[in-house]
Amino acid sequence: MSKICYVDKQFAQRSLEMIDHSILSPSGRVSKRAREAAQERARREFFGDGLAFPTQEQPPEAERLLLRAAELRVLADGGMKPRAYRRKAKELEALAAEMLVNVVPAEVGNRE
């Protein structure tokens, strides 16, 4: 005897509900309007008002450039386009250094 757990029954029931037999024609073709309506019903069923995208703080631009430069140096050390990747890494590091020099702390900028 095979037992179907509650979760499987729920999934099976929801799957059957999602097959919209009313829009199927004998030829198997579905009108554009009916297909879009069915997709919208399915979207509301599964996602509701939509998915909340996780928000994560991104690293500052200078830090991102330094990380990319480090990746390029690792590739160059491994033998992949050593001259080009080292040159690009050097350019990125110079750009990051320029960005870091031009950064004014918020406390210093607000003093009058």
C-alpha positions in Angstrom: 0.0 0.0 0.0 1.3 3.4 -0.9 0.3 6.3 1.3 0.0 9.8 -0.1 1.0 12.4 2.5 -1.0 15.5 3.0 1.5 17.7 1.2 1.3 15.5 -1.9 -2.5 15.7 -1.8 -2.4 19.5 -1.6 0.1 19.6 -4.5 -2.1 17.3 -6.6 -5.2 19.3 -5.9 -3.5 22.6 -6.8 -2.0 21.1 -9.9 -5.5 19.9 -11.1 -6.9 23.4 -10.4 -4.2 25.0 -12.4 -5.1 23.1 -15.5 -7.8 25.4 -17.0 -9.8 23.0 -19.1 -12.2 25.8 -20.2 -9.6 27.4 -22.5 -8.6 24.2 -24.3 -10.1 23.8 -27.7 -10.4 20.4 -29.6 -7.4 21.3 -31.7 -5.3 22.0 -28.6 -4.8 25.7 -29.5 -5.6 28.4 -27.0 -6.5 32.0 -27.9 -4.1 34.7 -26.9 -6.7 36.4 -24.6 -7.5 33.1 -22.8 -3.9 32.1 -22.4 -3.0 35.5 -20.9 -6.0 35.3 -18.5 -5.0 31.8 -17.4 -1.4 32.9 -16.9 -2.5 35.8 -14.8 -4.7 33.5 -12.7 -1.8 31.2 -12.2 0.5 34.1 -11.3 -1.9 35.4 -8.7 -2.3 31.8 -7.3 1.4 31.2 -6.8 2.8 34.6 -6.2 0.0 36.8 -4.9 1.1 40.5 -5.0 4.6 39.5 -6.1 7.8 38.4 -4.6 9.8 40.7 -2.4 13.3 40.9 -3.7 15.9 40.5 -0.9 17.8 43.7 -0.4 21.4 43.5 0.4 23.8 46.4 0.7 26.2 46.6 -2.2 29.9 47.3 -1.7 31.1 50.7 -2.6 32.4 51.2 -6.1 36.0 51.5 -5.1 35.8 48.2 -3.2 34.1 46.5 -6.1 37.0 47.7 -8.4 39.6 46.4 -6.0 37.8 43.0 -5.9 37.7 42.8 -9.7 41.4 43.7 -9.9 42.2 40.9 -7.4 40.2 38.4 -9.6 42.1 39.5 -12.7 45.5 39.1 -10.9 44.5 35.5 -9.9 43.6 34.7 -13.5 46.8 36.2 -14.7 48.8 34.3 -12.2 47.1 31.1 -13.4 48.3 31.8 -17.0 45.2 33.3 -18.5 46.2 36.4 -20.6 48.8 37.4 -18.0 49.9 40.7 -19.6 46.3 41.9 -20.5 44.8 41.0 -17.1 47.7 42.5 -15.1 47.4 45.7 -17.1 43.6 45.8 -16.6 44.1 45.1 -12.8 46.6 47.9 -12.6 44.1 50.3 -14.3 41.3 49.2 -11.9 43.5 49.7 -8.9 44.5 53.2 -10.0 40.9 54.1 -10.5 39.9 52.8 -7.1 42.8 54.7 -5.5 41.7 57.9 -7.2 38.1 57.3 -5.9 39.3 56.7 -2.4 41.4 59.9 -2.4 38.4 62.0 -3.6 36.1 60.6 -0.9 35.4 63.3 1.8 34.0 61.9 5.1 30.5 63.1 5.9 31.6 64.7 9.2 34.2 66.8 7.5 31.9 67.9 4.7 29.2 69.1 7.1 31.4 71.4 9.2 30.9 75.1 8.6 
